[in-house]
Amino acid sequence: EQFRTHIAFIGADGIDLNGNTFTNDLRIANLSRRMAKNADRVIVVSDSSKFGRQSMCKVLSSDEYDLIITDSDVDKTIRKRLKVHKNKIEIA
């Protein structure tokens, strides 16, 4: 809570079809939540292999971040499903 940032970049071990993000490490989950809480803008960064997956710890709900940055191999069906939940996806 002592720190603020303009943008928090958060990684994800999984992103389910509702846009929720996940990790396998409880410590990372807690740190990522704190970073997101203290940032003006939250960007999730994850490669396409993580989409449609869940893992042990839910980190962020789809309304707790502003953008997902990923590679071009994300399935079009998954992209459409995430847009239904108002998640913005940028292909890098």
Number of C-alpha atoms within 10 A of each C-alpha: 7 4 8 13 13 9 14 20 17 22 20 24 22 26 29 19 20 17 27 21 29 25 21 16 14 14 10 17 22 14 13 20 15 14 20 24 17 17 17 14 16 22 20 20 19 19 20 18 15 18 21 16 14 19 17 13 18 22 28 21 14 20 12 17 24 15 19 21 18 19 14 12 10 17 12 10 10 17 16 14 14 20 14 13 13 15 19 17 20 12 12 9
